[in-house]
Amino acid sequence: MKLLIAAHTPPPYHGQSFIVKQLVEGLAGETRSGVSIECLHLNLRFSDDVEDIGRGIGRKALLLVKYLLQLIWIKIRHRPDAIYYVPAPGKRVAVYRDWLLLGAAKLLGVPVVFHWLAGGLADWVQNVARPWERFLSHAAYNGAALSIVPVSSELPCAEYFSPRSVIVLPTGIPDPCQDFETRVLPERLKRLARRTEAFAGKKPSDFRVIFMAHCSEDKGLFDAIESTRILAEQLISDGHAFSVSLQVYGKFIDEKEKQRFESLLASSSTTGFPITIHHTPFVSGKEKDAAFCNADVLCFPTYYAAEVIPTVIMDAMAYGLPVVTTSWRGIPELLPPGGLSPIPIQNPEKVAEALLQGVTFSSFQIYRNQFLNHFTTNQFLNGMREAVGRSGK
């Protein structure tokens, strides 16, 4: 079976492009049922960096023409049996782009496999789209050979477009912390012991919170700042000798939000702000490893419209890092039983309460086990290989 993966790989770097990268590099092979999968790749990259998203419409229109021509050439030259495609979230320009690409695929007679890594499309079509947009959306998205959703909460979106088959298959990432038990866990336990002593009034300690995502309001950046501030003030008022820090990792997409953050950062150094905030635009490799190793909790209070299955939560769980996040979309399905409970969106006070629980949280292994049991690359690729192989029969 020949599968054309028509989706972009990094850059820009985010969860969706990273998942596609894994498929391009590792999906080919033979399934248990004996189907051999060969992968072709059409890299539908319209932006080179997160700052480029939503800009340069003229250049992107030319790119779209280029990709349409490449799609036709690949069909003629290689005759793929199916096309893997990630449908757009509920954003008008992205949906229009899908109409053209998917329309071409249908005219060429190539079945489509949808992977729903972005949310909100069905809601947009039902509640926002104009009647003619709704008609064209159904023409483009209806009748996929297979729809794959990473969490069961996305089933209604996939099923709305009447695929011939639909399955739930969690995504996965390579294990970034294979030496968790020998390198990371002992340090987590030492830091927990110091925080426990601080609660008992024996000696001061620190508490390190990290936020890692695109830096935007709907990803939860400003809620993370506010909830961390509330936590610090609570610890001070209760007489506990804690210094609380928030390390922000990620790039800004919106200039106004960047200016808001920088203004807040500048004022915090002169107004007795109870937390220290640091910002690093991007980390990878050893720097990213150090960020997760040195943190005490991930604070990710997202309500981003297209959020489905954030890879940052998988990263954190691989490091046995407690996760304070929201009950938004499919996120609760990622979290382990016995972990910190997800919080309603846009509620910094509740997030601060969860962060306070995180100060003395000790069950680091349950996060690590949740990652190993459900979200590794091998599990993901094996499941994808079987699902795609069945769709091609």
C-alpha positions as CSV (number, residue, x, y, z in Angstrom):
1,M,0.0,0.0,0.0
2,K,1.3,3.4,-0.9
3,L,0.3,6.2,1.5
4,L,0.8,9.9,0.6
5,I,1.3,11.9,3.8
6,A,0.2,15.3,2.8
7,A,1.0,17.3,6.0
8,H,3.8,19.5,7.2
9,T,6.7,18.7,9.4
10,P,8.8,21.2,11.4
11,P,9.4,24.1,11.2
12,P,7.4,25.6,12.7
13,Y,7.7,23.3,15.7
14,H,4.5,22.4,17.5
15,G,2.7,19.2,18.5
16,Q,1.0,18.6,15.2
17,S,4.1,19.0,13.0
18,F,6.1,16.8,15.4
19,I,3.5,14.0,15.2
20,V,3.6,14.2,11.4
21,K,7.4,14.0,11.5
22,Q,7.1,10.8,13.4
23,L,4.8,9.3,10.8
24,V,7.0,10.4,7.9
25,E,10.0,8.8,9.5
26,G,8.5,5.7,11.1
27,L,5.1,4.6,9.6
28,A,6.4,2.6,6.7
29,G,6.6,-1.2,7.3
30,E,4.5,-4.3,7.4
31,T,1.4,-4.7,9.5
32,R,0.5,-7.8,11.5
33,S,-2.0,-8.7,8.8
34,G,0.8,-8.7,6.2
35,V,0.0,-5.3,4.5
36,S,3.2,-3.5,3.5
37,I,3.0,0.3,3.8
38,E,5.2,2.6,1.7
39,C,5.1,6.3,2.6
40,L,5.4,9.3,0.3
41,H,5.5,12.8,1.7
42,L,4.1,16.1,0.4
43,N,5.2,18.7,2.9
44,L,2.4,21.2,3.0
45,R,4.4,23.9,4.9
46,F,2.8,27.3,4.6
47,S,4.8,28.9,7.5
48,D,8.4,28.7,8.6
49,D,7.9,30.0,12.1
50,V,5.1,30.6,14.5
51,E,5.4,34.4,13.9
52,D,4.6,33.7,10.2
53,I,1.3,31.9,10.9
54,G,-1.6,33.9,9.5
55,R,0.7,36.3,7.5
56,G,2.0,36.5,4.0
57,I,-1.3,35.5,2.3
58,G,0.0,36.2,-1.2
59,R,3.1,34.0,-0.8
60,K,0.9,31.2,0.7
61,A,-1.5,31.4,-2.2
62,L,1.4,30.7,-4.6
63,L,2.5,27.8,-2.3
64,L,-1.0,26.4,-2.5
65,V,-0.8,26.3,-6.3
66,K,2.6,24.7,-6.1
67,Y,1.3,22.0,-3.7
68,L,-1.8,21.3,-5.9
69,L,0.5,20.7,-8.9
70,Q,2.7,18.5,-6.8
71,L,-0.3,16.5,-5.6
72,I,-1.3,15.9,-9.3
73,W,2.2,14.9,-10.2
74,I,2.5,12.5,-7.3
75,K,-0.9,10.9,-8.3
76,I,0.3,10.4,-11.9
77,R,3.9,9.3,-11.0
78,H,3.4,7.2,-7.9
79,R,-0.3,6.3,-7.8
80,P,-0.8,6.4,-4.0
81,D,-3.6,4.2,-2.6
82,A,-4.6,6.8,0.0
83,I,-3.8,10.3,1.3
84,Y,-3.1,11.0,5.0
85,Y,-4.4,14.5,5.8
86,V,-4.9,16.6,8.9
87,P,-8.1,18.7,8.6
88,A,-8.0,22.4,9.6
89,P,-9.3,23.8,12.8
90,G,-12.3,26.1,12.6
91,K,-10.4,28.9,10.8
92,R,-11.8,30.3,7.6
93,V,-8.5,30.6,5.6
94,A,-7.3,27.2,6.6
95,V,-10.7,25.6,5.7
96,Y,-10.6,27.2,2.3
97,R,-7.2,25.7,1.7
98,D,-8.6,22.3,2.7
99,W,-11.4,22.7,0.2
100,L,-8.9,23.0,-2.7
101,L,-6.5,20.3,-1.6
102,L,-9.2,17.8,-0.7
103,G,-11.3,18.7,-3.7
104,A,-8.3,17.8,-5.9
105,A,-7.8,14.5,-4.0
106,K,-11.4,13.6,-4.7
107,L,-11.2,14.6,-8.4
108,L,-8.1,12.4,-8.6
109,G,-10.0,9.5,-7.1
110,V,-7.7,9.0,-4.1
111,P,-9.2,7.9,-0.7
112,V,-8.4,10.1,2.2
113,V,-7.4,9.2,5.8
114,F,-8.2,12.0,8.2
115,H,-6.2,12.5,11.4
116,W,-8.0,14.9,13.7
117,L,-5.1,16.6,15.4
118,A,-6.9,20.0,15.5
119,G,-10.3,20.6,17.0
120,G,-13.2,22.9,16.3
121,L,-14.0,22.2,12.7
122,A,-17.4,20.7,13.1
123,D,-18.4,23.5,15.5
124,W,-17.3,26.0,12.9
125,V,-19.2,24.4,10.1
126,Q,-22.4,24.1,12.2
127,N,-22.4,27.4,14.0
128,V,-20.2,29.9,12.1
129,A,-20.0,29.0,8.5
130,R,-22.3,30.6,5.9
131,P,-24.6,28.3,4.1
132,W,-22.4,28.1,1.0
133,E,-19.3,27.5,3.2
134,R,-21.2,24.7,5.0
135,F,-22.1,23.1,1.6
136,L,-18.5,23.2,0.4
137,S,-17.1,21.9,3.7
138,H,-19.3,18.9,3.5
139,A,-18.3,18.4,-0.1
140,A,-14.6,18.4,1.0
141,Y,-14.7,16.6,4.3
142,N,-17.5,14.0,4.0
143,G,-16.9,10.4,3.2
144,A,-13.3,9.8,4.3
145,A,-12.1,6.2,4.1
146,L,-10.9,6.5,7.7
147,S,-11.0,9.1,10.4
148,I,-8.6,8.8,13.3
149,V,-9.2,10.7,16.5
150,P,-6.6,10.8,19.3
151,V,-9.2,11.1,22.1
152,S,-12.8,9.9,22.3
153,S,-14.1,13.5,22.9
154,E,-13.3,14.2,19.3
155,L,-15.5,11.4,17.9
156,P,-18.5,13.7,17.3
157,C,-16.4,16.0,15.2
158,A,-15.1,13.2,13.0
159,E,-18.5,11.4,12.8
160,Y,-20.2,14.7,11.8
161,F,-18.5,14.3,8.4
162,S,-19.7,10.7,7.9
163,P,-16.4,8.8,7.4
164,R,-16.7,5.1,6.3
165,S,-14.7,4.1,9.4
166,V,-13.5,5.9,12.6
167,I,-11.2,4.8,15.4
168,V,-9.7,6.3,18.6
169,L,-5.9,6.1,18.7
170,P,-3.8,8.2,21.1
171,T,-0.8,9.8,19.6
172,G,2.7,9.3,21.2
173,I,6.2,10.7,21.4
174,P,9.7,9.2,21.8
175,D,10.6,8.6,25.4
176,P,12.6,11.7,26.4
177,C,13.5,10.4,29.8
178,Q,14.5,6.8,29.6
179,D,16.7,7.1,32.8
180,F,13.8,8.5,34.8
181,E,14.2,6.1,37.8
182,T,17.9,6.6,38.1
183,R,18.4,10.3,37.2
184,V,15.1,12.3,37.6
185,L,13.1,10.5,40.3
186,P,15.7,10.8,43.0
187,E,16.0,14.5,42.4
188,R,12.2,14.9,42.5
189,L,12.1,13.1,45.8
190,K,14.9,15.3,47.3
191,R,13.1,18.5,46.2
192,L,9.8,17.1,47.7
193,A,11.6,16.5,51.0
194,R,12.9,20.1,51.1
195,R,9.4,21.5,50.3
196,T,7.9,19.3,53.1
197,E,10.5,20.7,55.5
198,A,9.5,24.2,54.4
199,F,5.9,23.5,55.2
200,A,7.0,22.3,58.7
201,G,8.9,25.6,59.2
202,K,12.3,24.0,59.4
203,K,14.0,25.7,56.4
204,P,13.1,27.7,53.3
205,S,12.5,26.1,49.9
206,D,11.6,27.0,46.4
207,F,8.8,25.9,44.0
208,R,9.4,25.9,40.3
209,V,6.5,26.2,37.9
210,I,6.9,26.0,34.1
211,F,4.6,26.9,31.2
212,M,5.6,25.6,27.8
213,A,3.5,26.4,24.7
214,H,3.0,29.1,22.2
215,C,2.7,32.2,24.4
216,S,-0.9,33.3,24.0
217,E,-3.8,34.1,26.2
218,D,-5.9,31.2,25.1
219,K,-3.0,28.8,25.6
220,G,-3.2,29.9,29.3
221,L,-0.1,32.1,29.6
222,F,-1.7,34.9,31.6
223,D,-3.8,32.5,33.7
224,A,-0.6,30.7,34.5
225,I,1.0,33.9,35.7
226,E,-2.0,34.9,37.7
227,S,-2.4,31.5,39.3
228,T,1.3,31.3,40.2
229,R,1.0,34.8,41.8
230,I,-2.0,33.7,43.8
231,L,-0.1,30.6,45.0
232,A,2.9,32.6,46.1
233,E,0.7,35.1,48.1
234,Q,-1.1,32.2,49.7
235,L,2.1,30.6,50.8
236,I,3.4,33.9,52.2
237,S,0.1,34.6,54.1
238,D,0.3,31.1,55.6
239,G,3.8,31.8,56.9
240,H,5.6,29.3,54.7
241,A,9.1,30.2,53.5
242,F,8.8,29.5,49.8
243,S,10.2,31.4,46.8
244,V,8.0,30.7,43.8
245,S,9.2,31.0,40.2
246,L,7.5,30.7,36.8
247,Q,9.7,29.8,33.8
248,V,7.9,30.5,30.5
249,Y,9.0,28.7,27.4
250,G,7.6,29.6,24.0
251,K,7.3,32.1,21.2
252,F,4.6,34.8,20.9
253,I,2.4,34.9,17.8
254,D,0.5,38.1,18.6
255,E,2.5,41.3,19.1
256,K,0.0,42.8,21.5
257,E,0.2,39.8,23.8
258,K,4.0,40.0,23.7
259,Q,3.9,43.7,24.7
260,R,1.4,42.8,27.5
261,F,3.7,40.1,28.8
262,E,6.8,42.4,28.6
263,S,5.0,45.2,30.4
264,L,3.9,42.8,33.1
265,L,7.5,41.4,33.3
266,A,8.9,44.9,33.7
267,S,6.4,46.0,36.3
268,S,6.9,42.8,38.4
269,S,10.5,43.7,39.1
270,T,9.6,47.0,40.7
271,T,6.2,46.4,42.4
272,G,7.0,43.7,44.9
273,F,5.5,41.0,42.7
274,P,5.6,37.7,44.8
275,I,7.0,35.5,42.0
276,T,10.0,35.7,39.6
277,I,9.2,35.2,35.9
278,H,11.7,34.2,33.2
279,H,11.1,33.8,29.5
280,T,12.9,31.6,27.0
281,P,11.5,31.7,23.4
282,F,12.3,28.1,22.5
283,V,14.1,25.1,23.9
284,S,15.0,21.7,22.5
285,G,17.4,18.9,23.2
286,K,19.4,19.3,26.4
287,E,17.8,22.6,27.3
288,K,14.3,21.1,27.1
289,D,15.4,18.1,29.1
290,A,16.8,20.4,31.8
291,A,13.6,22.4,31.8
292,F,11.5,19.4,32.7
293,C,14.0,17.9,35.1
294,N,14.3,21.0,37.1
295,A,10.6,21.9,37.3
296,D,8.3,20.9,40.1
297,V,5.0,21.2,38.1
298,L,3.8,22.0,34.6
299,C,1.1,24.7,34.6
300,F,-0.9,24.6,31.3
301,P,-4.3,26.2,31.8
302,T,-5.2,26.1,28.1
303,Y,-8.5,26.9,26.4
304,Y,-7.1,27.1,22.9
305,A,-9.9,26.5,20.4
306,A,-8.0,23.9,18.3
307,E,-6.5,22.0,21.3
308,V,-6.9,18.3,21.1
309,I,-4.0,16.3,22.6
310,P,-1.1,18.6,23.7
311,T,2.3,16.9,23.4
312,V,3.6,19.1,26.2
313,I,1.5,17.1,28.6
314,M,3.0,13.8,27.3
315,D,6.5,15.3,27.7
316,A,5.7,16.3,31.3
317,M,4.3,12.9,32.2
318,A,7.4,11.2,30.7
319,Y,9.4,13.1,33.3
320,G,7.0,12.2,36.1
321,L,6.2,15.9,36.4
322,P,2.8,16.7,38.0
323,V,0.5,18.5,35.5
324,V,-1.9,21.3,36.4
325,T,-4.2,21.8,33.4
326,T,-7.8,22.3,32.3
327,S,-10.7,20.1,31.6
328,W,-10.7,21.5,28.0
329,R,-11.7,19.2,25.2
330,G,-9.8,15.8,25.4
331,I,-7.2,16.8,27.9
332,P,-8.8,14.8,30.9
333,E,-8.4,11.6,28.8
334,L,-4.6,12.1,28.9
335,L,-4.2,12.4,32.7
336,P,-3.6,9.5,35.0
337,P,-6.1,8.4,37.8
338,G,-4.7,9.7,41.1
339,G,-3.0,12.7,39.5
340,L,-3.9,16.4,40.0
341,S,-7.5,16.9,38.8
342,P,-8.1,19.1,35.7
343,I,-9.6,22.6,36.3
344,P,-12.4,24.5,34.5
345,I,-11.0,26.9,32.0
346,Q,-10.2,30.6,32.8
347,N,-10.2,30.0,36.5
348,P,-6.8,31.1,38.0
349,E,-8.1,30.7,41.6
350,K,-8.8,27.0,41.0
351,V,-5.5,26.6,39.1
352,A,-3.7,28.1,42.1
353,E,-5.4,25.6,44.4
354,A,-4.2,22.7,42.2
355,L,-0.7,24.2,42.2
356,L,-0.8,24.3,46.0
357,Q,-1.6,20.5,45.9
358,G,1.4,20.1,43.6
359,V,3.8,21.5,46.2
360,T,3.4,18.4,48.3
361,F,2.4,15.9,45.5
362,S,4.5,12.8,45.7
363,S,3.1,10.3,43.2
364,F,5.5,11.1,40.4
365,Q,5.5,7.5,39.2
366,I,1.9,7.5,38.2
367,Y,2.5,10.2,35.6
368,R,5.5,8.3,34.3
369,N,3.5,5.1,34.1
370,Q,0.6,6.8,32.3
371,F,3.1,7.9,29.6
372,L,4.7,4.5,29.2
373,N,1.3,2.7,29.1
374,H,-0.4,4.9,26.6
375,F,1.7,7.5,24.8
376,T,4.9,6.1,23.4
377,T,6.0,6.4,19.8
378,N,6.0,2.6,19.3
379,Q,2.4,2.3,20.5
380,F,1.3,5.2,18.3
381,L,3.1,4.0,15.1
382,N,2.0,0.4,15.5
383,G,-1.6,1.5,15.9
384,M,-1.4,3.9,12.9
385,R,0.2,1.2,10.8
386,E,-2.6,-1.3,11.5
387,A,-5.4,1.3,11.0
388,V,-4.0,2.6,7.7
389,G,-3.3,-0.9,6.5
390,R,-6.9,-2.0,7.1
391,S,-8.2,1.1,5.4
392,G,-6.3,0.2,2.2
393,K,-7.8,-3.2,1.9
